[in-house]
């Protein structure tokens, strides 16, 4: 594939510290008795306690700044990692920030929500609408005030956001030359990380299998999440004038670990969080990485991955939300 160097031509805001390290989880690997496990530490991207959204926001907000927008508008769940990092990026760049968060304002503000407030974000509570359904109302109000608002999609998952993870996949390739990966596991929720890594693998002709662990049962307008990832991957390829086109069979999405739904922590997530903390001193989050790591642990215990190659877990961040789940983790 050619022309991926167009990434370097896109406007970009420098928000994070890259490359993030790849580390060997020797204690966890020994404990599970399976393949050697590596971890890509995107919890260490630097912006607002880190996370994978930093990569997406560099391209998205780079576009906003280059076009003269003065405010950012985005949406998410009450403990959204994406919203927390958007708020921090806005503070860093001197932009106004509006966050539309699902639910109603809680009595105690902790975790990501506390950080949103510290970064000076304007919070709009949207009850059952956590994926930006009410954004047009906020945008219209800002325009009437003379503002120039820029809308960032749910999870930062559009073509520009996916570009952040094409860049990430290329970054990873320079770090794993001494390894022979069989699989890369990651939490797949809004699609940008997944689509970007698919394109990076195609650019590199990589042979390892991408395993997106589905986090959310929700569909959009009856469109399956798998179809959403596919559409974004193909749109991003077209946006970058690449030749690659995918079909549904190219999107590997494991939906066997949804549990009781989005943001509901169960025994597998608790076990994964505690096990990684106690073996490696690394923190996962209850919503995304805890669930994805639970999937990896289960597959290793079932002997589904073999021991001849290494597997890599992409840590997409999210640890600040641990504090809002304290009563569900401490039992």
C-alpha positions as a printed Julia matrix, in Angstrom:
331×3 Matrix{Float64}:
   0.0     0.0    0.0
   1.2     3.48  -0.87
   0.44    7.04   0.19
   0.18    6.44   3.94
   2.84    9.12   4.3
  -0.05   11.54   3.81
  -0.38   11.19   7.6
   2.58   13.52   7.96
   0.74   16.14   5.9
  -2.28   16.29   8.22
  -2.5    19.09  10.82
  -1.6    17.73  14.23
  -1.57   19.06  17.78
   1.25   17.69  19.92
  -0.59   16.42  23.0
   1.17   13.24  24.11
   4.51   11.57  24.73
   5.39    9.03  22.04
   6.41    6.32  21.45
   4.79    4.64  24.41
   6.8     1.65  25.66
   6.26   -2.03  24.99
   6.96   -4.09  28.11
   7.09   -7.81  28.86
   4.59   -9.02  31.47
   6.88  -11.74  32.81
   5.08  -12.37  36.08
   1.64  -12.58  34.49
   2.96  -14.84  31.72
   4.52  -17.16  34.3
   1.34  -17.17  36.39
  -0.9   -18.11  33.45
   1.53  -20.65  31.98
   0.76  -19.64  28.41
   2.5   -17.56  25.75
   4.74  -14.66  26.64
   2.58  -11.55  27.04
   3.71   -8.1   25.96
   1.91   -4.85  26.69
   1.78   -1.62  24.69
   1.53    1.05  27.4
  -0.84    3.64  25.93
  -1.91    4.34  29.49
   1.32    6.37  29.5
   0.55    8.8   26.67
   0.83   11.63  29.18
  -2.28   13.73  28.56
  -4.48   13.85  31.67
  -3.16   10.54  33.12
  -2.87    8.99  29.67
  -4.93    6.81  27.37
  -5.37    5.92  23.72
  -7.63    8.89  22.95
  -4.59   11.16  22.99
  -3.5     9.69  19.66
  -6.89   10.35  18.08
  -7.17   13.85  19.49
  -3.82   14.92  18.08
  -5.23   14.62  14.57
  -8.8    15.68  15.36
  -7.92   18.78  17.36
  -5.1    19.54  14.93
  -7.82   19.86  12.3
  -9.94   22.07  14.59
  -7.08   24.44  15.4
  -5.96   24.69  11.76
  -9.49   25.81  10.79
  -9.84   28.39  13.53
 -12.43   26.75  15.79
 -12.56   28.12  19.33
 -14.52   25.45  21.2
 -14.77   21.66  21.31
 -17.99   19.69  21.78
 -18.08   15.95  22.4
 -20.03   13.33  24.32
 -19.64   10.15  26.34
 -20.6     8.2   29.41
 -20.26    9.77  32.84
 -16.77    8.28  33.29
 -15.69    8.77  29.68
 -11.92    8.57  29.14
 -12.37   10.31  25.81
 -14.12   13.27  27.43
 -11.48   13.55  30.14
  -8.66   13.73  27.59
 -10.62   16.12  25.35
 -11.11   18.45  28.31
  -7.39   18.37  29.1
  -6.43   18.99  25.48
  -8.81   21.95  25.34
  -7.24   23.4   28.48
  -3.75   22.91  27.06
  -4.65   24.66  23.8
  -6.82   27.43  25.24
 -10.1    26.17  23.76
 -13.54   26.14  25.36
 -14.79   22.61  26.06
 -18.35   21.28  26.26
 -18.98   17.69  27.35
 -22.35   15.98  27.0
 -22.36   13.21  29.57
 -24.97   10.48  29.94
 -26.95   10.21  33.15
 -27.58   12.88  35.75
 -25.15   14.77  37.94
 -24.06   12.54  40.85
 -23.71   13.78  44.4
 -20.03   12.83  44.54
 -17.76   13.73  41.65
 -14.74   11.46  41.3
 -12.7     9.62  38.71
 -12.85   11.08  35.22
 -15.72   13.38  36.11
 -13.66   15.1   38.79
 -10.87   15.61  36.25
 -13.32   17.02  33.69
 -14.27   19.67  36.23
 -10.64   20.43  37.13
  -9.86   21.0   33.46
 -12.65   23.56  33.28
 -15.02   21.7   30.99
 -18.67   22.74  30.72
 -20.79   19.69  31.58
 -24.2    19.05  30.01
 -26.12   16.12  31.51
 -28.05   14.17  28.88
 -29.69   11.3   30.81
 -30.03    8.27  28.51
 -28.22    9.95  25.61
 -24.52    9.23  26.07
 -23.41    9.05  22.44
 -23.91   12.65  21.37
 -27.58   12.6   20.41
 -28.02   16.08  21.92
 -24.92   17.69  20.41
 -26.84   19.74  17.79
 -28.7    21.63  20.54
 -25.46   22.59  22.29
 -23.81   23.54  19.02
 -26.73   25.78  18.02
 -26.6    27.54  21.39
 -22.86   28.17  21.05
 -23.23   29.51  17.52
 -25.86   31.97  18.76
 -23.29   33.15  21.32
 -20.84   33.88  18.52
 -18.71   30.8   19.13
 -17.21   28.54  16.48
 -17.73   25.01  17.89
 -16.0    21.92  16.52
 -17.79   18.59  17.07
 -15.67   15.6   18.02
 -17.54   12.32  17.51
 -18.18    9.76  20.23
 -14.88    8.2   21.22
 -13.0    10.37  18.74
 -13.76    7.67  16.18
 -13.85    9.2   12.71
 -11.33    9.14   9.88
  -8.97   11.54  11.66
  -9.21    9.6   14.9
  -8.45    6.36  13.08
  -5.36    8.04  11.61
  -4.04    8.24  15.15
  -4.04    4.47  15.31
  -2.58    3.95  11.88
   0.31    5.97  13.25
   0.22    3.87  16.43
   0.39    0.61  14.48
   3.39    1.89  12.54
   4.98    2.9   15.83
   4.45   -0.58  17.26
   6.11   -2.19  14.26
   9.39   -0.45  15.1
   9.25   -1.85  18.64
   8.49   -5.52  18.03
  11.12   -6.43  15.45
  12.66   -8.94  17.86
   9.31  -10.63  18.55
   6.98  -12.87  16.6
   3.45  -11.92  17.58
   0.48  -14.18  17.02
  -2.22  -11.82  18.33
  -2.8    -8.23  19.44
  -5.68   -7.84  21.92
  -7.42   -4.52  22.62
 -10.75   -3.14  23.8
 -12.98   -2.2   20.86
 -15.76    0.23  21.68
 -16.18    3.19  19.31
 -14.16    1.75  16.42
 -11.35    4.2   15.75
  -8.61    2.17  17.41
  -9.78   -0.98  15.65
 -10.06    0.6   12.19
  -6.69    2.33  12.47
  -4.89   -0.85  13.51
  -6.5    -2.75  10.62
  -5.09   -0.25   8.16
  -1.67   -0.25   9.84
  -1.55   -4.04   9.55
  -2.41   -3.82   5.86
   0.23   -1.16   5.23
   2.85   -3.31   6.95
   1.63   -6.66   5.61
   1.64   -7.76   9.26
   0.78  -11.38  10.01
  -0.44  -11.11  13.6
  -4.18  -11.3   14.22
  -6.03   -8.3   15.62
  -8.51   -9.27  18.32
 -10.93   -6.48  19.16
 -12.77   -7.4   22.35
 -16.23   -5.83  22.07
 -17.14   -3.73  25.1
 -20.59   -2.37  24.32
 -23.76   -4.16  23.22
 -25.19   -1.0   21.68
 -25.89   -0.68  17.99
 -26.41    2.57  16.08
 -29.56    2.78  13.97
 -29.7    -1.05  13.96
 -26.22   -1.16  12.39
 -24.02   -3.77  14.06
 -20.82   -2.61  15.69
 -18.84   -4.87  13.35
 -20.37   -3.03  10.38
 -19.48    0.31  11.98
 -15.82   -0.7   12.3
 -15.83   -1.91   8.7
 -17.34    1.34   7.44
 -14.81    3.45   9.35
 -11.85    1.39   8.11
 -12.96    1.79   4.5
 -13.77    5.49   4.92
 -10.34    6.11   6.44
  -8.64    4.24   3.62
 -10.49    6.42   1.11
  -9.71    9.57   3.09
  -5.99    8.77   2.86
  -6.3     7.75  -0.79
  -5.23    4.21  -0.01
  -6.25    1.27  -2.15
  -7.21   -1.09   0.67
 -10.87   -2.12   0.98
 -12.24   -4.51   3.59
 -15.19   -6.85   3.97
 -16.97   -7.98   7.14
 -14.8   -11.08   7.34
 -11.75   -8.82   7.77
 -13.08   -7.38  11.04
 -12.34   -9.73  13.93
 -14.52   -8.77  16.84
 -14.94  -11.01  19.88
 -18.35  -10.4   21.45
 -18.22  -13.28  23.95
 -17.19  -11.09  26.9
 -19.96   -8.48  27.05
 -21.14   -9.65  30.47
 -24.13   -7.66  31.7
 -23.4    -4.73  29.41
 -21.41   -1.55  29.05
 -19.85   -0.25  32.25
 -21.16   -3.12  34.39
 -18.26   -4.79  36.15
 -18.47   -8.52  36.8
 -16.25  -11.24  38.24
 -14.05  -11.58  35.1
 -13.21   -7.87  35.08
 -12.53   -7.81  38.83
 -10.24  -10.83  38.5
  -8.31   -9.33  35.58
  -7.83   -5.99  37.36
  -6.67   -7.61  40.58
  -4.41  -10.15  38.85
  -2.54   -7.58  36.77
  -2.22   -5.22  39.74
  -0.79   -7.97  41.96
   1.52   -9.57  39.41
   2.76   -6.52  37.51
   1.78   -3.4   39.48
  -0.18   -2.13  36.46
  -3.7    -0.74  36.69
  -6.51   -1.59  34.28
  -9.91    0.08  34.19
 -13.31   -1.56  34.87
 -15.01   -0.71  31.58
 -12.51   -1.31  28.77
  -9.1    -2.77  29.55
 -10.4    -4.9   32.44
 -12.86   -6.59  30.09
 -10.31   -7.0   27.27
  -7.72   -8.46  29.63
 -10.34  -10.83  31.02
 -10.82  -12.12  27.48
  -7.08  -12.64  27.01
  -6.75  -14.45  30.34
  -9.68  -16.73  29.53
  -8.26  -17.67  26.13
  -4.85  -18.44  27.6
  -6.36  -20.61  30.32
  -8.35  -22.48  27.68
  -5.18  -23.09  25.67
  -6.53  -21.24  22.64
  -3.44  -19.14  21.86
  -0.56  -21.62  21.95
   2.91  -20.93  23.33
   5.09  -20.69  20.23
   4.65  -16.93  19.67
   4.06  -13.83  21.8
   0.75  -12.07  22.3
   0.44   -8.33  22.88
  -2.16   -6.51  24.94
  -2.74   -2.88  23.96
  -3.39   -0.99  27.19
  -5.68    1.84  26.12
  -5.75    3.52  29.56
  -8.71    4.47  31.72
  -7.39    3.92  35.25
  -8.96    7.15  36.66
 -12.4     5.52  36.46
 -11.28    2.88  38.99
 -12.1     5.28  41.79
 -15.73    5.61  40.77
 -16.06    1.8   40.94
 -14.49    1.47  44.4
 -17.56   -0.05  46.02
 -17.8    -2.7   43.28
 -14.11   -3.61  43.38
 -13.71   -3.76  47.16
 -15.67   -6.9   47.96
